[in-house]
Amino acid sequence: MRIQRYLPVAACLLSACASAPKIDYYTVSMEPSGRARPTVDLKVQRLQTTDALSRSQILIATSPTTIDYYATDLWAAGVGEVVQLKLQAELGAPVDGRTTFLLSGTVLAFQQVDTPGGADALAQLEISVRDSSAKRYDPPVLSKTYEARLPAASASPAAVAAALSKCLEQIAAEIATDLWSP
C-alpha cells in the first residue's frame, strides 16, 4: 500500500530530472590582446562586485531602470574573478626588477544592455592602484572609474561575452596609459 502511494511522487521526480534545462557557461577570452603595455608590474587583486552582479547568471539591462538575467546562461566563475583574471592576462606577468603596484576595486557593470538595434556589452570598473610598498592608508597612485561599451554581434550570451572581453581589453589599455604613459 505504501509503495503505491509513493510511485506517483517518484515518477514526477524522475520526469522533472529528465526535463531539466541545459545550462551553458561563459567566460571572456583570457588570450592577451597586447594592447596594454605597462612599464611596471601590476598585480590585480580580488575585485568586489555590486549586488546585482553577485549572481552567476548573466545580467541584462532591459531598460534604463530594469534588469533581468538569462535563466540558463551562467558565468563560469564569479564576475569579480572573471574580470580579475582577464585584467591580469592583459596587464601581463611580473618582470624581474620592475616596481610592483596593486590594483583593487569594484566591478560596477558587466552586462548586456538591450538597445533598439540589438545588444551592447557594458563594463564599468572603479579601481584604485597603490604602490605595493605603500602603507594601507597612503593615497592611491590612481583612483578612477573606467567604462567601455561596445556593440555585441548579436543579443546572445556568447556574443555579449566576446564583446565584454573586448571591453576589458580597452579598459586595461586605458589603465596602462593612465599609469605609465611617458
GINORMO-V349820 format. One record per pair of residues at least 4 apart in sequence whose ideal C-beta (glycine too) atoms are under 7 Angstrom apart, sorted by the first residue. I is the first residue (numbers start at 1). J is the second residue. Records with the same first field share a line. If there is no record, write none. Layout:
I: J, J
This chain:
1: 5
2: 6
3: 7
6: 10
7: 11
8: 12
9: 13
10: 14
11: 15
12: 16
13: 17
14: 18
15: 19
21: 72
22: 72
23: 72, 74
24: 72, 73, 157
25: 74, 76
26: 58, 73, 75, 76, 157, 158, 161
27: 75, 76, 77, 82, 161
28: 82, 86, 161, 164, 165, 168
29: 165
30: 85, 86, 89
32: 89, 90
33: 90, 169
35: 169, 172, 173
36: 90, 91, 172, 173, 176
37: 176
38: 42, 91, 92, 176, 179, 180
39: 180
40: 98, 99, 101, 180
41: 94, 95, 98, 99, 100, 101
42: 91, 101, 103
43: 100, 102, 103
44: 84, 87, 88, 91, 103
45: 102, 103, 104
46: 80, 84
47: 80, 83, 84, 105, 106, 107
48: 80, 106
49: 53, 54, 79, 80, 106, 107
50: 106, 108
52: 59, 67
53: 59, 79, 107, 110
55: 69
56: 74, 75
57: 69, 70, 73, 74
58: 69, 70, 73, 74, 75, 112, 157, 160
59: 67, 69, 111
60: 67, 68, 69, 70, 111, 112, 114
61: 67, 111, 112, 113, 114
62: 66, 67, 68, 114
70: 157
73: 157
75: 79, 82
77: 81, 82
78: 82
79: 83, 107, 110
80: 84, 107
81: 85
82: 86
83: 87, 107, 110, 125, 168
84: 88
85: 89
86: 90, 165, 168
87: 91, 168, 172
90: 168, 169, 172
91: 172, 176
94: 100
100: 132
101: 129, 130, 131, 132, 141
102: 129, 130, 132
103: 127, 129
104: 128
105: 125, 126, 127, 128
106: 126
107: 125
108: 124, 125, 126
109: 122, 123, 124
110: 123, 164
111: 122
112: 119, 121, 152, 160
113: 119, 120, 122
114: 119, 155
115: 119, 120
118: 151, 152, 154, 155
119: 152, 155, 160
120: 149, 150, 151, 152
121: 149, 150, 152, 160, 163, 164, 167
122: 149
123: 148, 164, 167, 168, 171
124: 145, 147
125: 146, 171
126: 145
127: 144, 146, 175
128: 140, 143
129: 140, 141, 142, 179
130: 134, 138, 140, 141
131: 141
134: 138
141: 179
142: 178, 179
144: 178
146: 171, 174, 175
148: 167, 170, 171
150: 163, 166, 167
151: 163
152: 159, 160, 163
153: 159, 162
154: 159
156: 160
157: 161
158: 162
159: 163
160: 164
161: 165
163: 167
164: 168
165: 169
166: 170
167: 171
168: 172
169: 173
170: 174
171: 175
172: 176
173: 177
174: 178
175: 179
176: 180
177: 181
